[in-house]
Amino acid sequence: MTKKDLVAAIAKDSTLTVKDAGKALNSFVTSVGKAMKKGQRLQLPGLGTFKVVKRSARVVRNPRTGAKLNVPAKKVVKFKAAPALDKGL
């Protein structure tokens, strides 16, 4: 599903126009991005939970050359599906 498909589905399921549904989706994405940058957790019942976790530094190997590379620690976003969504797949 593309963003355009999602906007059309939101407009169809609600009383919003396609333009307003697009604005609402953009606002949602912006709000989620801001929350993730602050390290906050976002829980959407029926869908799942987004949370920021710290990935520790590690050494990896380039499979082509065999050279070892150091990957620095960083924060990443993890998603865990809600049980209701997980069962439906």
The first five atom37 places (N, CA, C, CB, O) and aatype in JSON, in Angstrom:
{
  "aatype": [12, 16, 11, 11, 3, 10, 19, 0, 0, 9, 0, 11, 3, 15, 16, 10, 16, 19, 11, 3, 0, 7, 11, 0, 10, 2, 15, 13, 19, 16, 15, 19, 7, 11, 0, 12, 11, 11, 7, 5, 1, 10, 5, 10, 14, 7, 10, 7, 16, 13, 11, 19, 19, 11, 1, 15, 0, 1, 19, 19, 1, 2, 14, 1, 16, 7, 0, 11, 10, 2, 19, 14, 0, 11, 11, 19, 19, 11, 13, 11, 0, 0, 14, 0, 10, 3, 11, 7, 10],
  "atom_mask": [
    [1, 1, 1, 1, 1],
    [1, 1, 1, 1, 1],
    [1, 1, 1, 1, 1],
    [1, 1, 1, 1, 1],
    [1, 1, 1, 1, 1],
    [1, 1, 1, 1, 1],
    [1, 1, 1, 1, 1],
    [1, 1, 1, 1, 1],
    [1, 1, 1, 1, 1],
    [1, 1, 1, 1, 1],
    [1, 1, 1, 1, 1],
    [1, 1, 1, 1, 1],
    [1, 1, 1, 1, 1],
    [1, 1, 1, 1, 1],
    [1, 1, 1, 1, 1],
    [1, 1, 1, 1, 1],
    [1, 1, 1, 1, 1],
    [1, 1, 1, 1, 1],
    [1, 1, 1, 1, 1],
    [1, 1, 1, 1, 1],
    [1, 1, 1, 1, 1],
    [1, 1, 1, 0, 1],
    [1, 1, 1, 1, 1],
    [1, 1, 1, 1, 1],
    [1, 1, 1, 1, 1],
    [1, 1, 1, 1, 1],
    [1, 1, 1, 1, 1],
    [1, 1, 1, 1, 1],
    [1, 1, 1, 1, 1],
    [1, 1, 1, 1, 1],
    [1, 1, 1, 1, 1],
    [1, 1, 1, 1, 1],
    [1, 1, 1, 0, 1],
    [1, 1, 1, 1, 1],
    [1, 1, 1, 1, 1],
    [1, 1, 1, 1, 1],
    [1, 1, 1, 1, 1],
    [1, 1, 1, 1, 1],
    [1, 1, 1, 0, 1],
    [1, 1, 1, 1, 1],
    [1, 1, 1, 1, 1],
    [1, 1, 1, 1, 1],
    [1, 1, 1, 1, 1],
    [1, 1, 1, 1, 1],
    [1, 1, 1, 1, 1],
    [1, 1, 1, 0, 1],
    [1, 1, 1, 1, 1],
    [1, 1, 1, 0, 1],
    [1, 1, 1, 1, 1],
    [1, 1, 1, 1, 1],
    [1, 1, 1, 1, 1],
    [1, 1, 1, 1, 1],
    [1, 1, 1, 1, 1],
    [1, 1, 1, 1, 1],
    [1, 1, 1, 1, 1],
    [1, 1, 1, 1, 1],
    [1, 1, 1, 1, 1],
    [1, 1, 1, 1, 1],
    [1, 1, 1, 1, 1],
    [1, 1, 1, 1, 1],
    [1, 1, 1, 1, 1],
    [1, 1, 1, 1, 1],
    [1, 1, 1, 1, 1],
    [1, 1, 1, 1, 1],
    [1, 1, 1, 1, 1],
    [1, 1, 1, 0, 1],
    [1, 1, 1, 1, 1],
    [1, 1, 1, 1, 1],
    [1, 1, 1, 1, 1],
    [1, 1, 1, 1, 1],
    [1, 1, 1, 1, 1],
    [1, 1, 1, 1, 1],
    [1, 1, 1, 1, 1],
    [1, 1, 1, 1, 1],
    [1, 1, 1, 1, 1],
    [1, 1, 1, 1, 1],
    [1, 1, 1, 1, 1],
    [1, 1, 1, 1, 1],
    [1, 1, 1, 1, 1],
    [1, 1, 1, 1, 1],
    [1, 1, 1, 1, 1],
    [1, 1, 1, 1, 1],
    [1, 1, 1, 1, 1],
    [1, 1, 1, 1, 1],
    [1, 1, 1, 1, 1],
    [1, 1, 1, 1, 1],
    [1, 1, 1, 1, 1],
    [1, 1, 1, 0, 1],
    [1, 1, 1, 1, 1]
  ],
  "atom_positions": [
    [[0.85, -1.17, 0.0], [0.0, 0.0, 0.0], [0.89, 1.23, 0.0], [-0.97, 0.0, 1.22], [1.83, 1.33, 0.79]],
    [[0.6, 2.16, -0.87], [1.36, 3.4, -0.93], [0.67, 4.46, -0.09], [1.5, 3.87, -2.4], [-0.45, 4.27, 0.39]],
    [[1.36, 5.58, 0.08], [0.78, 6.69, 0.85], [-0.5, 7.16, 0.17], [1.79, 7.85, 0.98], [-1.49, 7.47, 0.84]],
    [[-0.49, 7.23, -1.15], [-1.67, 7.66, -1.9], [-2.84, 6.72, -1.65], [-1.35, 7.73, -3.42], [-3.97, 7.17, -1.48]],
    [[-2.59, 5.41, -1.61], [-3.63, 4.42, -1.33], [-4.17, 4.59, 0.08], [-3.1, 3.0, -1.52], [-5.38, 4.5, 0.31]],
    [[-3.27, 4.84, 1.03], [-3.68, 5.02, 2.42], [-4.54, 6.27, 2.58], [-2.45, 5.11, 3.33], [-5.56, 6.24, 3.28]],
    [[-4.15, 7.36, 1.95], [-4.93, 8.6, 2.01], [-6.32, 8.36, 1.42], [-4.21, 9.75, 1.25], [-7.32, 8.81, 1.98]],
    [[-6.39, 7.65, 0.31], [-7.69, 7.36, -0.32], [-8.56, 6.5, 0.59], [-7.48, 6.65, -1.68], [-9.76, 6.72, 0.68]],
    [[-7.95, 5.53, 1.26], [-8.71, 4.67, 2.18], [-9.23, 5.45, 3.37], [-7.83, 3.51, 2.66], [-10.36, 5.24, 3.81]],
    [[-8.41, 6.36, 3.91], [-8.83, 7.19, 5.03], [-10.0, 8.08, 4.6], [-7.65, 8.05, 5.55], [-10.98, 8.22, 5.34]],
    [[-9.89, 8.67, 3.43], [-10.97, 9.54, 2.92], [-12.25, 8.74, 2.73], [-10.55, 10.21, 1.6], [-13.34, 9.22, 3.04]],
    [[-12.12, 7.53, 2.21], [-13.31, 6.69, 1.95], [-13.98, 6.27, 3.25], [-12.91, 5.45, 1.15], [-15.21, 6.24, 3.33]],
    [[-13.19, 5.94, 4.28], [-13.73, 5.45, 5.55], [-14.21, 6.56, 6.48], [-12.7, 4.63, 6.26], [-14.86, 6.28, 7.49]],
    [[-13.91, 7.8, 6.15], [-14.3, 8.92, 7.01], [-15.09, 9.93, 6.18], [-13.06, 9.58, 7.67], [-15.41, 9.71, 5.01]],
    [[-15.38, 11.03, 6.82], [-16.09, 12.1, 6.12], [-15.11, 13.14, 5.57], [-17.1, 12.78, 7.05], [-15.53, 14.21, 5.13]],
    [[-13.82, 12.82, 5.58], [-12.81, 13.76, 5.12], [-12.66, 13.71, 3.61], [-11.47, 13.47, 5.78], [-12.92, 12.69, 2.97]],
    [[-12.24, 14.83, 3.05], [-11.88, 14.85, 1.64], [-10.49, 14.23, 1.5], [-11.92, 16.3, 1.05], [-9.79, 14.04, 2.49]],
    [[-10.11, 13.91, 0.28], [-8.78, 13.33, 0.05], [-7.71, 14.31, 0.5], [-8.59, 12.95, -1.44], [-6.7, 13.91, 1.08]],
    [[-7.91, 15.6, 0.24], [-6.94, 16.63, 0.64], [-6.81, 16.68, 2.16], [-7.36, 18.01, 0.1], [-5.7, 16.73, 2.68]],
    [[-7.95, 16.67, 2.87], [-7.92, 16.72, 4.33], [-7.35, 15.43, 4.92], [-9.33, 16.96, 4.87], [-6.65, 15.47, 5.94]],
    [[-7.64, 14.3, 4.3], [-7.08, 13.03, 4.76], [-5.56, 13.04, 4.6], [-7.69, 11.85, 3.98], [-4.85, 12.52, 5.46]],
    [[-5.07, 13.63, 3.53], [-3.63, 13.76, 3.31], [-2.99, 14.63, 4.38], [0.0, 0.0, 0.0], [-1.92, 14.31, 4.9]],
    [[-3.65, 15.74, 4.71], [-3.14, 16.62, 5.76], [-3.12, 15.9, 7.11], [-4.0, 17.9, 5.87], [-2.16, 16.03, 7.87]],
    [[-4.17, 15.13, 7.39], [-4.24, 14.39, 8.65], [-3.13, 13.35, 8.73], [-5.61, 13.71, 8.81], [-2.5, 13.19, 9.78]],
    [[-2.89, 12.64, 7.65], [-1.82, 11.63, 7.64], [-0.46, 12.29, 7.79], [-1.87, 10.81, 6.34], [0.38, 11.78, 8.54]],
    [[-0.22, 13.4, 7.11], [1.05, 14.11, 7.25], [1.26, 14.58, 8.68], [1.1, 15.32, 6.3], [2.37, 14.49, 9.21]],
    [[0.19, 15.07, 9.31], [0.27, 15.51, 10.7], [0.6, 14.33, 11.62], [-1.04, 16.17, 11.13], [1.4, 14.47, 12.54]],
    [[-0.03, 13.19, 11.37], [0.24, 11.99, 12.16], [1.7, 11.57, 12.03], [-0.68, 10.84, 11.71], [2.36, 11.3, 13.04]],
    [[2.2, 11.52, 10.82], [3.59, 11.11, 10.59], [4.56, 12.08, 11.26], [3.88, 11.02, 9.07], [5.55, 11.65, 11.85]],
    [[4.28, 13.37, 11.17], [5.13, 14.38, 11.81], [5.12, 14.21, 13.32], [4.66, 15.79, 11.42], [6.17, 14.29, 13.96]],
    [[3.95, 14.0, 13.89], [3.82, 13.84, 15.34], [4.55, 12.59, 15.83], [2.35, 13.77, 15.74], [5.21, 12.63, 16.87]],
    [[4.44, 11.5, 15.08], [5.13, 10.26, 15.46], [6.64, 10.49, 15.37], [4.7, 9.08, 14.53], [7.38, 10.04, 16.25]],
    [[7.1, 11.16, 14.34], [8.53, 11.44, 14.19], [9.06, 12.26, 15.34], [0.0, 0.0, 0.0], [10.15, 11.98, 15.86]],
    [[8.31, 13.28, 15.76], [8.73, 14.11, 16.9], [8.8, 13.29, 18.18], [7.78, 15.3, 17.08], [9.73, 13.43, 18.97]],
    [[7.8, 12.42, 18.38], [7.78, 11.58, 19.58], [8.97, 10.63, 19.6], [6.46, 10.79, 19.66], [9.59, 10.42, 20.64]],
    [[9.29, 10.04, 18.45], [10.42, 9.11, 18.37], [11.74, 9.84, 18.64], [10.45, 8.42, 16.99], [12.62, 9.29, 19.29]],
    [[11.87, 11.06, 18.13], [13.1, 11.83, 18.36], [13.29, 12.16, 19.83], [13.08, 13.12, 17.54], [14.41, 12.29, 20.31]],
    [[12.17, 12.3, 20.56], [12.23, 12.57, 22.0], [12.44, 11.29, 22.8], [10.96, 13.27, 22.46], [12.63, 11.35, 24.01]],
    [[12.4, 10.14, 22.13], [12.56, 8.87, 22.82], [11.29, 8.35, 23.44], [0.0, 0.0, 0.0], [11.33, 7.43, 24.26]],
    [[10.16, 8.92, 23.07], [8.89, 8.49, 23.64], [8.4, 7.22, 22.97], [7.85, 9.61, 23.51], [8.86, 6.85, 21.89]],
    [[7.47, 6.57, 23.61], [6.85, 5.35, 23.12], [5.47, 5.69, 22.57], [6.76, 4.26, 24.24], [4.76, 6.52, 23.14]],
    [[5.08, 5.05, 21.47], [3.76, 5.27, 20.88], [3.03, 3.95, 20.82], [3.87, 5.91, 19.48], [3.47, 3.02, 20.14]],
    [[1.91, 3.87, 21.52], [1.12, 2.65, 21.54], [-0.21, 2.91, 20.85], [0.9, 2.16, 23.0], [-0.96, 3.8, 21.23]],
    [[-0.49, 2.12, 19.81], [-1.74, 2.21, 19.07], [-2.48, 0.89, 19.24], [-1.49, 2.53, 17.56], [-2.13, -0.11, 18.61]],
    [[-3.51, 0.87, 20.09], [-4.25, -0.38, 20.33], [-4.78, -0.96, 19.01], [-5.42, -0.13, 21.31], [-5.3, -0.24, 18.17]],
    [[-4.63, -2.25, 18.87], [-5.07, -2.92, 17.65], [-4.03, -2.93, 16.55], [0.0, 0.0, 0.0], [-4.14, -3.71, 15.61]],
    [[-3.0, -2.07, 16.65], [-1.94, -2.03, 15.65], [-0.62, -2.49, 16.25], [-1.79, -0.6, 15.07], [-0.03, -3.46, 15.78]],
    [[-0.15, -1.79, 17.29], [1.1, -2.18, 17.92], [1.75, -1.03, 18.64], [0.0, 0.0, 0.0], [1.14, 0.01, 18.87]],
    [[3.03, -1.23, 18.99], [3.78, -0.25, 19.76], [5.09, 0.07, 19.06], [4.04, -0.76, 21.18], [5.82, -0.83, 18.65]],
    [[5.37, 1.37, 18.94], [6.65, 1.85, 18.43], [7.44, 2.34, 19.63], [6.45, 2.99, 17.34], [6.91, 3.08, 20.47]],
    [[8.71, 1.93, 19.73], [9.53, 2.45, 20.81], [10.97, 2.6, 20.32], [9.47, 1.53, 22.05], [11.41, 1.91, 19.4]],
    [[11.68, 3.51, 20.97], [13.07, 3.78, 20.63], [13.94, 2.94, 21.56], [13.41, 5.3, 20.75], [13.77, 2.97, 22.78]],
    [[14.88, 2.2, 20.97], [15.81, 1.39, 21.76], [17.23, 1.73, 21.32], [15.51, -0.14, 21.59], [17.46, 2.17, 20.2]],
    [[18.17, 1.52, 22.23], [19.57, 1.79, 21.92], [20.21, 0.5, 21.42], [20.32, 2.36, 23.16], [20.18, -0.52, 22.11]],
    [[20.8, 0.55, 20.24], [21.54, -0.58, 19.7], [23.0, -0.37, 20.05], [21.33, -0.72, 18.14], [23.58, 0.67, 19.73]],
    [[23.6, -1.33, 20.7], [24.98, -1.18, 21.15], [25.97, -1.26, 19.98], [25.32, -2.24, 22.19], [25.65, -1.78, 18.91]],
    [[27.16, -0.75, 20.22], [28.21, -0.79, 19.21], [28.6, -2.24, 18.98], [29.45, 0.08, 19.65], [28.54, -3.06, 19.9]],
    [[29.01, -2.56, 17.76], [29.39, -3.93, 17.45], [30.39, -3.96, 16.3], [28.15, -4.77, 17.11], [30.57, -2.97, 15.59]],
    [[31.02, -5.1, 16.14], [31.97, -5.3, 15.05], [31.29, -6.24, 14.05], [33.35, -5.9, 15.56], [30.79, -7.3, 14.42]],
    [[31.27, -5.85, 12.78], [30.68, -6.66, 11.72], [31.75, -6.99, 10.69], [29.48, -5.92, 11.05], [32.82, -6.39, 10.67]],
    [[31.45, -7.96, 9.85], [32.39, -8.37, 8.82], [31.76, -8.19, 7.45], [32.83, -9.84, 9.03], [30.62, -8.59, 7.22]],
    [[32.51, -7.57, 6.54], [32.06, -7.42, 5.16], [32.16, -8.8, 4.51], [32.91, -6.34, 4.39], [33.26, -9.34, 4.41]],
    [[31.04, -9.39, 4.06], [31.1, -10.74, 3.51], [31.91, -10.85, 2.21], [29.7, -11.24, 3.27], [32.44, -11.91, 1.9]],
    [[32.01, -9.77, 1.48], [32.75, -9.81, 0.21], [34.26, -9.78, 0.43], [32.33, -8.64, -0.66], [35.01, -10.53, -0.2]],
    [[34.7, -8.88, 1.33], [36.14, -8.7, 1.52], [36.67, -9.36, 2.79], [36.47, -7.23, 1.55], [37.87, -9.61, 2.91]],
    [[35.79, -9.65, 3.73], [36.21, -10.23, 5.0], [36.73, -9.19, 5.99], [0.0, 0.0, 0.0], [37.12, -9.53, 7.1]],
    [[36.74, -7.92, 5.58], [37.24, -6.85, 6.45], [36.28, -6.63, 7.62], [37.44, -5.53, 5.66], [35.06, -6.69, 7.45]],
    [[36.85, -6.37, 8.79], [36.02, -6.08, 9.96], [35.77, -4.58, 10.04], [36.7, -6.59, 11.26], [36.66, -3.77, 9.79]],
    [[34.53, -4.24, 10.4], [34.13, -2.84, 10.51], [33.51, -2.61, 11.87], [33.14, -2.44, 9.38], [32.79, -3.47, 12.39]],
    [[33.79, -1.46, 12.45], [33.16, -1.07, 13.72], [31.91, -0.27, 13.41], [34.13, -0.25, 14.61], [31.96, 0.74, 12.7]],
    [[30.78, -0.72, 13.95], [29.52, 0.0, 13.8], [29.23, 0.68, 15.13], [28.34, -0.97, 13.37], [29.14, 0.0, 16.15]],
    [[29.09, 2.01, 15.13], [28.86, 2.71, 16.41], [27.46, 2.44, 16.97], [29.06, 4.22, 16.22], [26.56, 2.01, 16.25]],
    [[27.32, 2.71, 18.25], [26.01, 2.58, 18.9], [25.08, 3.64, 18.35], [26.14, 2.71, 20.45], [25.51, 4.74, 17.99]],
    [[23.81, 3.31, 18.28], [22.82, 4.29, 17.83], [21.44, 3.91, 18.34], [22.81, 4.4, 16.29], [21.22, 2.79, 18.81]],
    [[20.52, 4.84, 18.23], [19.14, 4.6, 18.62], [18.35, 4.23, 17.37], [18.53, 5.85, 19.32], [18.52, 4.82, 16.31]],
    [[17.47, 3.22, 17.51], [16.63, 2.77, 16.41], [15.19, 2.63, 16.9], [17.15, 1.42, 15.83], [14.94, 2.5, 18.1]],
    [[14.25, 2.65, 15.98], [12.84, 2.48, 16.3], [12.48, 1.02, 16.08], [11.94, 3.42, 15.44], [12.78, 0.45, 15.03]],
    [[11.83, 0.43, 17.08], [11.35, -0.95, 16.97], [9.83, -0.93, 17.0], [11.92, -1.85, 18.11], [9.22, -0.08, 17.65]],
    [[9.24, -1.88, 16.29], [7.79, -2.02, 16.26], [7.42, -3.41, 16.71], [7.23, -1.73, 14.85], [7.99, -4.4, 16.25]],
    [[6.45, -3.48, 17.62], [5.93, -4.78, 18.06], [4.43, -4.78, 17.76], [6.21, -5.04, 19.59], [3.69, -3.94, 18.25]],
    [[4.01, -5.74, 16.96], [2.61, -5.83, 16.57], [1.73, -6.19, 17.76], [2.43, -6.87, 15.45], [2.14, -6.95, 18.65]],
    [[0.53, -5.64, 17.77], [-0.45, -5.96, 18.81], [-0.92, -7.41, 18.61], [-1.66, -4.96, 18.77], [-0.94, -7.9, 17.48]],
    [[-1.3, -8.08, 19.69], [-1.76, -9.47, 19.56], [-2.91, -9.64, 18.56], [-2.2, -9.98, 20.92], [-2.94, -10.63, 17.83]],
    [[-3.83, -8.69, 18.53], [-4.96, -8.78, 17.61], [-4.49, -8.74, 16.16], [-5.96, -7.65, 17.88], [-5.02, -9.45, 15.31]],
    [[-3.49, -7.91, 15.87], [-2.95, -7.81, 14.53], [-2.1, -9.04, 14.2], [-2.12, -6.53, 14.37], [-2.12, -9.54, 13.08]],
    [[-1.36, -9.5, 15.18], [-0.47, -10.64, 15.0], [-1.27, -11.91, 14.66], [0.38, -10.88, 16.27], [-0.83, -12.7, 13.82]],
    [[-2.41, -12.09, 15.28], [-3.25, -13.28, 15.05], [-3.88, -13.25, 13.67], [-4.33, -13.38, 16.13], [-4.12, -14.29, 13.07]],
    [[-4.16, -12.05, 13.17], [-4.85, -11.91, 11.89], [-3.95, -12.11, 10.68], [0.0, 0.0, 0.0], [-4.45, -12.15, 9.56]],
    [[-2.64, -12.26, 10.89], [-1.73, -12.41, 9.75], [-1.6, -13.83, 9.31], [-0.38, -11.86, 10.07], [-0.87, -14.12, 8.36]]
  ]
}
